[in-house]
Every structure is written in structure tokens, then in C-alpha cells.
């Protein structure tokens, strides 16, 4: 049963569920306890941030030929 509960938490974290909601799902009274228990299962925040930005701008932003330089007014 413990393994199933751990798997449930890992699936929700991988899907992007936040700690407070996961804490409620698991019946924990303190989200801090949930964070301390399952933090090793949380996706890499840098990867998560990159995915969020890629999703916001979509694939077209990658293929526009822009080198990413920001024009500077003089």
C-alpha cells in the first residue's frame, strides 16, 4: 500500500500538481511535511521552466531564424 501511495504522489508531481494540493490529496495536515517527504520526486525546476516557456511561445518561435538578440535603441 505504501508503494502505491508513493507512486500516486510521484505521478501527480510529474504532472505538475503543486505541493499544497498533493498534501490535501494525501491527507497531510502540513504541506511542509509533504514537501520534505516527496521533494526528491519533483521535476527539475529548470527543465520545468524551459518547458513552460517553450509551450508559451510554441514551435514557431524556435524556427523563426531569430538569434535571440534584443535590439538596443541608441
PyMOL commands that set and color helices and strands:
alter all, ss='L'
color gray80, all
select helices_A, chain A and resi 2-14+19-26+31-41+45-62
alter helices_A, ss='H'
color red, helices_A
deselect
rebuild
show_as cartoon
